[in-house]
Amino acid sequence: MVNKYEEPNSQYNLNNVDPSYIEGMKKGIVAFKIKITKMEAKAKLSQNHPIKRQELVIEELERTGNQDKIQVAS
């Protein structure tokens, strides 16, 4: 999932993870299907975090270069 969903310059790197840890975690994965009948959403923009944390979130969003993320940061 990291390889699929994280940006190429993400800080997550599976090459640094012990392979036995990954194998152990795989045992806990269970596939399933679910029929979605209703969706609700809520935007969480770290507004309940300290100012310093909010500033770090803004910096990270701006650093991506993604226009949607930059717009959220502003």
JOMOCOR-V71358 format. One record per pair of residues at least 24 apart in sequence whose C-alpha atoms are under 8 Angstrom apart, sorted by sequence separation. I is the first residue (numbers start at 1). J is the second residue. If there is no record, write none. Layout:
# JOMOCOR-V71358
I;J  I;J
This chain:
# JOMOCOR-V71358
none
